[in-house]
Amino acid sequence: MIAYVTVGADDMEAAERFYATLLPPLGYRLERYRGDLSYIPDRGTEFYVKRPFDGAPATAGNGVMVAFEARGQAEVRALHAAALAAGGTDEGAPGFRDAYGPSFYVGYLRDPQGNKLALYSSDPDEPGRDGRRGTIP
């Protein structure tokens, strides 16, 4: 089980603006600790935004991505748009992807530091890529 995920940030104010838009609707509450941000979920993995301990600038990892599960396709779209308005950048508009299952609905973005995130839903009660419900094999 993954206990927590940490991403680096140099500008904590920009990071907080961004993550305050994205994480509370997904069930996370913010706790501050020594100037860093700790997002604690009602259940699941904790998410931390911290300045690097070595004092060097934060960098986004190539190939590293954190995915957050939304409660449905509408929430994926709403949070993706809100996160972009809060300083994020688009890495792939919400929608279905041919490479994934028929009910996997996802939007990709980057936080102000460049860390890549995904917002997804795979609710079998919503229409899948083929327009039918219950399309998870």
C-alpha positions as a Markdown table, in Angstrom:
| # | Residue | x | y | z |
|---|---|---|---|---|
| 1 | Met | 0.0 | 0.0 | 0.0 |
| 2 | Ile | 1.3 | 3.5 | -0.8 |
| 3 | Ala | 1.3 | 5.6 | 2.3 |
| 4 | Tyr | 1.9 | 9.0 | 0.7 |
| 5 | Val | 3.1 | 10.8 | -2.4 |
| 6 | Thr | 5.3 | 14.0 | -2.4 |
| 7 | Val | 5.8 | 16.5 | -5.2 |
| 8 | Gly | 8.2 | 19.3 | -5.1 |
| 9 | Ala | 7.4 | 23.0 | -5.4 |
| 10 | Asp | 9.4 | 26.2 | -5.3 |
| 11 | Asp | 6.4 | 28.6 | -5.2 |
| 12 | Met | 4.2 | 27.4 | -2.3 |
| 13 | Glu | 1.6 | 30.2 | -2.9 |
| 14 | Ala | 1.1 | 29.1 | -6.5 |
| 15 | Ala | 1.0 | 25.5 | -5.4 |
| 16 | Glu | -1.6 | 26.1 | -2.7 |
| 17 | Arg | -3.8 | 28.1 | -5.2 |
| 18 | Phe | -3.6 | 25.2 | -7.6 |
| 19 | Tyr | -4.1 | 22.3 | -5.1 |
| 20 | Ala | -6.8 | 24.1 | -3.1 |
| 21 | Thr | -8.9 | 24.1 | -6.3 |
| 22 | Leu | -8.2 | 20.4 | -7.0 |
| 23 | Leu | -8.0 | 18.4 | -3.9 |
| 24 | Pro | -10.7 | 19.4 | -1.4 |
| 25 | Pro | -13.5 | 18.4 | -3.8 |
| 26 | Leu | -11.8 | 14.9 | -3.9 |
| 27 | Gly | -12.0 | 14.6 | -0.1 |
| 28 | Tyr | -8.6 | 16.1 | 1.0 |
| 29 | Arg | -8.1 | 18.6 | 3.8 |
| 30 | Leu | -5.1 | 20.9 | 4.0 |
| 31 | Glu | -2.7 | 20.8 | 6.9 |
| 32 | Arg | 0.3 | 23.1 | 6.9 |
| 33 | Tyr | 3.6 | 21.9 | 8.3 |
| 34 | Arg | 6.7 | 24.1 | 8.4 |
| 35 | Gly | 5.6 | 26.0 | 5.3 |
| 36 | Asp | 4.8 | 22.9 | 3.3 |
| 37 | Leu | 1.4 | 21.6 | 2.3 |
| 38 | Ser | 0.0 | 18.3 | 3.5 |
| 39 | Tyr | -3.3 | 17.1 | 1.9 |
| 40 | Ile | -4.9 | 14.4 | 4.1 |
| 41 | Pro | -7.7 | 12.4 | 2.6 |
| 42 | Asp | -10.7 | 11.0 | 4.3 |
| 43 | Arg | -9.4 | 7.6 | 3.1 |
| 44 | Gly | -6.4 | 6.6 | 1.0 |
| 45 | Thr | -3.0 | 8.1 | 0.2 |
| 46 | Glu | -1.7 | 11.4 | 1.7 |
| 47 | Phe | -0.4 | 13.9 | -0.8 |
| 48 | Tyr | 2.4 | 16.4 | 0.2 |
| 49 | Val | 3.7 | 19.5 | -1.6 |
| 50 | Lys | 7.1 | 20.4 | -0.3 |
| 51 | Arg | 10.2 | 22.3 | -1.0 |
| 52 | Pro | 13.1 | 19.9 | -1.8 |
| 53 | Phe | 15.1 | 19.0 | 1.3 |
| 54 | Asp | 18.4 | 19.4 | -0.4 |
| 55 | Gly | 17.6 | 23.1 | -1.1 |
| 56 | Ala | 18.0 | 22.7 | -4.9 |
| 57 | Pro | 15.1 | 23.8 | -7.2 |
| 58 | Ala | 12.2 | 21.5 | -7.5 |
| 59 | Thr | 11.9 | 19.6 | -10.8 |
| 60 | Ala | 9.1 | 17.5 | -12.3 |
| 61 | Gly | 10.1 | 13.9 | -12.9 |
| 62 | Asn | 10.0 | 12.6 | -16.4 |
| 63 | Gly | 7.5 | 9.8 | -16.5 |
| 64 | Val | 6.2 | 10.5 | -13.0 |
| 65 | Met | 2.5 | 11.1 | -12.7 |
| 66 | Val | 0.0 | 11.1 | -9.8 |
| 67 | Ala | -3.6 | 10.1 | -10.6 |
| 68 | Phe | -6.6 | 11.2 | -8.5 |
| 69 | Glu | -10.0 | 9.4 | -8.8 |
| 70 | Ala | -13.0 | 11.6 | -9.3 |
| 71 | Arg | -16.6 | 10.7 | -8.6 |
| 72 | Gly | -17.6 | 10.8 | -12.3 |
| 73 | Gln | -16.9 | 12.3 | -15.7 |
| 74 | Ala | -18.6 | 15.6 | -14.8 |
| 75 | Glu | -16.2 | 16.0 | -11.8 |
| 76 | Val | -13.2 | 15.2 | -14.0 |
| 77 | Arg | -14.2 | 18.0 | -16.4 |
| 78 | Ala | -15.0 | 20.5 | -13.7 |
| 79 | Leu | -11.8 | 19.9 | -11.7 |
| 80 | His | -9.7 | 19.9 | -14.8 |
| 81 | Ala | -11.1 | 23.3 | -15.8 |
| 82 | Ala | -10.8 | 24.7 | -12.3 |
| 83 | Ala | -7.2 | 23.5 | -12.0 |
| 84 | Leu | -6.3 | 25.2 | -15.3 |
| 85 | Ala | -7.9 | 28.4 | -14.1 |
| 86 | Ala | -5.8 | 28.1 | -10.9 |
| 87 | Gly | -2.5 | 28.1 | -12.7 |
| 88 | Gly | -2.2 | 24.6 | -14.2 |
| 89 | Thr | -1.5 | 23.7 | -17.8 |
| 90 | Asp | -3.3 | 21.2 | -20.0 |
| 91 | Glu | -1.7 | 17.9 | -20.8 |
| 92 | Gly | -4.7 | 16.3 | -22.4 |
| 93 | Ala | -8.4 | 17.4 | -22.2 |
| 94 | Pro | -10.9 | 15.1 | -20.4 |
| 95 | Gly | -12.1 | 12.3 | -22.5 |
| 96 | Phe | -11.8 | 8.6 | -23.3 |
| 97 | Arg | -8.5 | 7.2 | -24.5 |
| 98 | Asp | -8.3 | 4.4 | -27.0 |
| 99 | Ala | -5.3 | 2.9 | -25.1 |
| 100 | Tyr | -7.4 | 2.3 | -22.0 |
| 101 | Gly | -10.6 | 0.4 | -21.0 |
| 102 | Pro | -13.9 | 1.5 | -22.4 |
| 103 | Ser | -15.0 | 3.3 | -19.2 |
| 104 | Phe | -11.7 | 5.0 | -18.4 |
| 105 | Tyr | -12.4 | 8.7 | -18.6 |
| 106 | Val | -9.4 | 10.9 | -17.9 |
| 107 | Gly | -7.9 | 14.4 | -18.1 |
| 108 | Tyr | -4.3 | 15.3 | -17.7 |
| 109 | Leu | -2.6 | 18.5 | -16.5 |
| 110 | Arg | 0.5 | 19.9 | -14.8 |
| 111 | Asp | 0.6 | 21.9 | -11.6 |
| 112 | Pro | 2.5 | 25.3 | -11.6 |
| 113 | Gln | 5.8 | 23.5 | -10.9 |
| 114 | Gly | 5.3 | 21.1 | -13.8 |
| 115 | Asn | 4.3 | 18.0 | -11.9 |
| 116 | Lys | 2.0 | 15.8 | -14.1 |
| 117 | Leu | -1.4 | 14.8 | -12.7 |
| 118 | Ala | -4.3 | 12.8 | -14.0 |
| 119 | Leu | -8.0 | 13.1 | -13.0 |
| 120 | Tyr | -10.0 | 10.0 | -13.9 |
| 121 | Ser | -13.2 | 8.1 | -13.5 |
| 122 | Ser | -14.1 | 4.6 | -14.5 |
| 123 | Asp | -17.7 | 4.5 | -13.2 |
| 124 | Pro | -19.5 | 1.6 | -14.9 |
| 125 | Asp | -22.8 | 3.4 | -14.3 |
| 126 | Glu | -21.8 | 6.2 | -16.7 |
| 127 | Pro | -21.7 | 5.9 | -20.5 |
| 128 | Gly | -18.4 | 4.4 | -21.7 |
| 129 | Arg | -16.5 | 5.2 | -24.9 |
| 130 | Asp | -19.0 | 3.2 | -26.9 |
| 131 | Gly | -21.9 | 5.2 | -25.4 |
| 132 | Arg | -23.2 | 2.2 | -23.4 |
| 133 | Arg | -23.2 | 1.9 | -19.6 |
| 134 | Gly | -21.6 | -1.0 | -17.7 |
| 135 | Thr | -18.8 | -1.5 | -20.3 |
| 136 | Ile | -16.1 | -2.5 | -17.8 |
| 137 | Pro | -15.1 | -6.1 | -18.7 |
